[in-house]
Structure formats: structure tokens, C-alpha cells
Amino acid sequence: MSTRERIIELLEGAEEPLSAEEIASILGLGRERVREVYEHLVHVAKTVRRSSGGRRALLMLPPRCRACGYVFRDLERPRRPSKCPRCGSQRVEPPRFAIGEV
């Protein structure tokens, strides 16, 4: 089973949304491969939408600053921002992902 197929299976069976770090850890990929997980998620989104005929999608809870509460709603690709544009804090909660009905 490919990494992308494993990610889809994991997200479909998860009871709550998972971060890329959690996905990498559960799949045994290691922390150094978290960036790869974000790249896989871009393709997972396309695969899920296409295979379900548009009924399901990869859903993302956007990252949020833990210091001031700023929500990063304008991300073009899934990623963990390095710092908050409002307050400059590096305490940014990572985005979380799930597969659900649209």
C-alpha cells in the first residue's frame, strides 16, 4: 500500500482530525518526513474528491496562533506557518486534517 493510500485509510478511520505530525508518527515516517506528508496531502485531496465523485473531500482545520488566536484562513497549500503575522509568535497550532462529506 502506498503512503498516500495509507494516509487516506488513516484519515477515513480517524475519530478526530489529525495534524501532519500525528500522521507521520502513526505511519512510522519520522519527524524529518513531516514535510513529505504535507505534499502527500495535496494529492490525497485530489484523489478523495475524484474517487468519490465530489461527495467527499479532504477537510482542513486551519492553523491558529496560540498567543493571539489569529486563524490562518488564506493558505493556498496545507502547511504549518512558522510565525503569526499579527503578533509574531511562533506558537502556532498546526493544521488538522480529516476526510468527510461535503
C-alpha positions as CSV (number, residue, x, y, z in Angstrom):
1,M,0.0,0.0,0.0
2,S,1.4,3.4,-0.9
3,T,2.0,6.2,1.6
4,R,-1.0,8.2,0.1
5,E,-3.3,5.2,0.4
6,R,-2.2,4.7,4.0
7,I,-2.9,8.4,4.7
8,I,-6.4,8.1,3.2
9,E,-7.1,5.0,5.2
10,L,-5.9,6.6,8.4
11,L,-7.9,9.8,7.9
12,E,-11.1,7.9,7.0
13,G,-10.8,5.8,10.2
14,A,-9.8,8.7,12.5
15,E,-12.3,9.8,15.1
16,E,-10.9,13.4,15.1
17,P,-8.8,15.4,12.7
18,L,-5.1,14.7,12.7
19,S,-2.0,17.0,12.2
20,A,0.7,16.2,9.7
21,E,3.0,15.4,12.6
22,E,0.5,12.9,14.0
23,I,0.0,11.3,10.6
24,A,3.8,10.9,10.2
25,S,4.1,9.4,13.7
26,I,1.2,7.0,13.3
27,L,2.6,5.8,9.9
28,G,6.1,5.5,11.3
29,L,7.6,8.0,8.9
30,G,9.5,10.0,11.5
31,R,9.5,13.8,12.2
32,E,12.0,14.5,9.4
33,R,9.4,13.4,6.9
34,V,6.5,15.7,8.0
35,R,7.1,18.0,5.0
36,E,6.5,15.0,2.7
37,V,3.2,14.4,4.5
38,Y,2.1,17.9,3.6
39,E,3.0,17.2,-0.1
40,H,1.1,13.9,0.0
41,L,-2.0,15.7,1.4
42,V,-2.2,17.9,-1.7
43,H,-2.5,14.8,-3.8
44,V,-4.8,13.0,-1.3
45,A,-7.3,15.9,-1.6
46,K,-7.4,15.4,-5.4
47,T,-7.7,11.6,-5.1
48,V,-10.5,11.7,-2.5
49,R,-12.5,14.2,-4.4
50,R,-12.1,12.4,-7.7
51,S,-12.8,8.9,-6.4
52,S,-16.0,10.0,-4.6
53,G,-17.4,12.0,-7.5
54,G,-17.1,15.2,-5.4
55,R,-19.1,13.8,-2.5
56,R,-16.1,13.7,-0.1
57,A,-13.2,15.9,0.4
58,L,-10.0,16.4,2.5
59,L,-11.1,18.9,5.1
60,M,-8.5,21.2,6.9
61,L,-9.0,22.9,10.2
62,P,-6.7,25.9,9.6
63,P,-3.6,26.7,11.8
64,R,-4.2,29.0,14.7
65,C,-1.9,31.2,16.8
66,R,-1.9,30.1,20.4
67,A,-0.8,33.5,21.6
68,C,-3.4,35.8,20.0
69,G,-5.9,33.5,18.3
70,Y,-5.2,34.5,14.7
71,V,-6.6,31.9,12.3
72,F,-4.7,31.3,9.0
73,R,-7.6,31.1,6.6
74,D,-5.9,32.2,3.4
75,L,-3.4,29.3,2.9
76,E,-3.2,28.1,-0.6
77,R,-1.5,24.8,0.3
78,P,-1.5,22.8,3.5
79,R,1.4,23.8,5.7
80,R,2.4,24.8,9.2
81,P,3.2,28.6,9.3
82,S,6.4,29.5,11.1
83,K,5.0,32.5,12.9
84,C,1.9,34.6,13.3
85,P,1.6,37.7,11.1
86,R,-0.4,39.6,13.7
87,C,1.7,39.1,16.9
88,G,4.9,37.4,15.6
89,S,4.6,34.5,18.0
90,Q,6.0,31.2,16.9
91,R,3.4,29.3,19.0
92,V,1.3,28.2,16.0
93,E,-1.0,25.3,16.3
94,P,-0.6,23.1,13.2
95,P,-3.5,22.5,10.7
96,R,-5.5,19.3,11.2
97,F,-7.0,17.1,8.5
98,A,-9.9,14.8,8.1
99,I,-11.8,13.2,5.2
100,G,-15.6,14.0,5.3
101,E,-18.7,14.5,3.3
102,V,-19.2,17.9,1.6
